[in-house]
Amino acid sequence: MVAIGFFLAGLMLWSTLAWLLGQLSPEKIPQQRWLMRAWIFAAPLGYIAVDSGWIVRCVGRQPWTVYNQLRTVDSASHLPPSNVLTTLICFTSVYFLLLVAALYFGSRIIRKGPNLALPIPGIDDQPALITTPGQFVPDERPVETQQ
């Protein structure tokens, strides 16, 4: 969880630096392949970090309880139900606001549609790989080794 947090903070810093240097313009963004791949890789990391933190916190107590090193009473949370309800309402509200914002901005982007006047990133006049037809080279191995 901590490593994911540092990775996301570093990715944010890298993106900010690229933006300040003007490398995120439509003309230059094809040259930022590693940054774009890092953002694609980072998409599910927030969810993974939250779940892994929860698993470490909750599952970490269980071996101590199972092997009678820690009593069940001591391994259970001592929070009053009102605190748990308040936290649940806060988390639900924040996630609901994030859902509404994502739907709003997503629908706005979809309604606007793509800008077809922009050039396709990474497409140049020359192909990325210059290929030539191969030449036939006869097999010079002994007959026993040919398959």
Buried (B, 14 or more C-beta within 10 A) or exposed (E): BEEBEEBBEEBEEBBEEBEEEEBBEEEEBBEBEEBEEBEEEBEEBEEEBEEBBEEEEEEEBEEEBEEEEBEEEEBEEEEEEEEEEEEEEEEEEEEEEEEEEEEEEEEEEEEEEEEEEEEEEEEEEEEEEEEEEEEEEEEEEEEEEEE
